Amino acid sequence: MALGGLRKPQDVPEAAMPESSHKRRTLLTAGLAHVLHDGYTDLIYILLPLWQSEFALSYGMLAFMRGLYTGTMAALQVPAGRLAERRDGRFILALGTAVAGLGYALAGVSGGLLGLAAGLMISGAGSATQHPIASAAVARAYEAAPRTALGIYNFTGDVGKAAIPAATALALTALPWREVLWLLALCGVAVAGLLALFMPAMGRQAAAHARPGQAGSGQGRGFAWLFAIGVLDTGVRMGLLTFLPFLLKAKGAAMASIGLAFALVFIGGAGGKFLCGWLGARLGLLASVTLTEAATALGIFALLLLPLGFSFVLLPVLGIALNGTSSVLYGTVPEVTSPARTERAFALFYTGVIGSGAVSPVLYGMLGDAAGVNWAVAATALAALTTIPLAMALVGHLHRGLAAPS
């Protein structure tokens, strides 16, 4: 028995917890995990120049080191989702968060390239738990209207992408990179402890308490349409960002201005994830996807035609549309899967979009080599428009039966 007869937060039965408290705790803790893991993923960009100097790495080897983290994370998301279906996802997520932190600790301790590579793979394996499990937890907690909550959850990831690399860069001005990684590892272990203490139960326990009306609504084909839209949407975003600096440079932008341009896109994108999650809950999937993807295509075509000054004015608005669709799509995953397989559905979906983010720049790059930068950028706009008929096909599979991606 705990001292003074007090019980820890996780000892309170889920059924006895007020619904509003359960929702807030789920969203808060899932958002905290998202901040940390997305920050862990993107802080590698800050460390690459340091590793190049210390280990004499080529650009290809630097890309490989970055790929070790993201590749491991992508490959293990589906197994993590399946494991969470059998065990309490809270424990799996907390353990994965601790492992992600310990991976960075190992990278900091290592004196050679092999140890650094092993640390990145371990950290990536731990981060594989976050997207499928935390997304599913938020979707279950807000099953009546998941899009707005998932929009907030996705926004927290962008906060992590901005805050943790920035804090890392600041810390590197005072400390060696190895010591900075140890501090980041301690943050990971601390967050893991908070998740274990305060996050409500999920996975098998949550599914067992699902209400009869909570069953997923869609068909297996509906998930396939949603998956295709997600892959195309991510490809558009990553393809455009790949060519954005070259497009702006051709308009006469200096390197400092190009950095500002990306900041404007990312600021708009963070707002877009929050705004479009709210918008999707009110307008529905078809209207929201049509609006955001049409705005993306029009914005890209305008970017090709406008002079440099007007392009900078356009970039935050383009960022809203470019990133906004993702919140609508993530919020639709629970509608095309059954509650017992929500983790698996999110794992498959995130694996697809991460894979698209890795492959699509290569494909658009090949087009750019063959036809030029402007045609490659125009192709991203056309790809954005192809998602609209796919969304029309998807709508026909919502609210009918169950979807069970496997």
Secondary structure as the mmCIF struct_conf table of DSSP 4:
data_model
#
loop_
_struct_conf.conf_type_id
_struct_conf.id
_struct_conf.beg_label_comp_id
_struct_conf.beg_label_asym_id
_struct_conf.beg_label_seq_id
_struct_conf.end_label_comp_id
_struct_conf.end_label_asym_id
_struct_conf.end_label_seq_id
HELX_RH_3T_P HELX_RH_3T_P1 LEU A 3 GLY A 5
HELX_RH_3T_P HELX_RH_3T_P2 PRO A 9 ASP A 11
BEND BEND1 VAL A 12 VAL A 12
HELX_RH_3T_P HELX_RH_3T_P3 GLU A 14 ALA A 16
BEND BEND2 MET A 17 MET A 17
HELX_RH_AL_P HELX_RH_AL_P1 GLU A 19 ASP A 42
TURN_TY1_P TURN_TY1_P1 LEU A 43 LEU A 43
HELX_RH_AL_P HELX_RH_AL_P2 ILE A 44 PHE A 55
TURN_TY1_P TURN_TY1_P2 ALA A 56 ALA A 56
HELX_RH_AL_P HELX_RH_AL_P3 TYR A 59 ARG A 86
BEND BEND3 ARG A 87 ARG A 87
HELX_RH_AL_P HELX_RH_AL_P4 GLY A 89 VAL A 109
BEND BEND4 GLY A 112 GLY A 112
HELX_RH_AL_P HELX_RH_AL_P5 LEU A 113 SER A 127
TURN_TY1_P TURN_TY1_P3 ALA A 128 THR A 129
HELX_RH_AL_P HELX_RH_AL_P6 GLN A 130 ALA A 141
TURN_TY1_P TURN_TY1_P4 TYR A 142 ALA A 144
BEND BEND5 ALA A 145 ALA A 145
HELX_RH_AL_P HELX_RH_AL_P7 PRO A 146 ALA A 171
TURN_TY1_P TURN_TY1_P5 LEU A 172 ALA A 174
BEND BEND6 LEU A 175 LEU A 175
HELX_RH_AL_P HELX_RH_AL_P8 TRP A 177 PHE A 198
BEND BEND7 MET A 199 MET A 199
HELX_LH_PP_P HELX_LH_PP_P1 PRO A 200 ALA A 201
TURN_TY1_P TURN_TY1_P6 GLY A 203 GLY A 203
HELX_RH_AL_P HELX_RH_AL_P9 ARG A 204 ALA A 208
TURN_TY1_P TURN_TY1_P7 HIS A 209 HIS A 209
HELX_RH_3T_P HELX_RH_3T_P4 PRO A 212 GLN A 214
BEND BEND8 GLY A 218 GLY A 218
HELX_RH_AL_P HELX_RH_AL_P10 GLY A 220 ALA A 250
TURN_TY1_P TURN_TY1_P8 LYS A 251 GLY A 252
HELX_RH_AL_P HELX_RH_AL_P11 MET A 255 LEU A 283
HELX_RH_AL_P HELX_RH_AL_P12 LEU A 285 LEU A 305
BEND BEND9 LEU A 306 LEU A 306
HELX_RH_AL_P HELX_RH_AL_P13 LEU A 308 THR A 332
HELX_RH_3T_P HELX_RH_3T_P5 VAL A 333 VAL A 336
BEND BEND10 THR A 337 THR A 337
HELX_RH_3T_P HELX_RH_3T_P6 PRO A 339 ARG A 341
HELX_RH_AL_P HELX_RH_AL_P14 THR A 342 ALA A 371
HELX_RH_AL_P HELX_RH_AL_P15 VAL A 373 VAL A 395
TURN_TY1_P TURN_TY1_P9 GLY A 396 HIS A 399
BEND BEND11 ARG A 400 GLY A 401
#
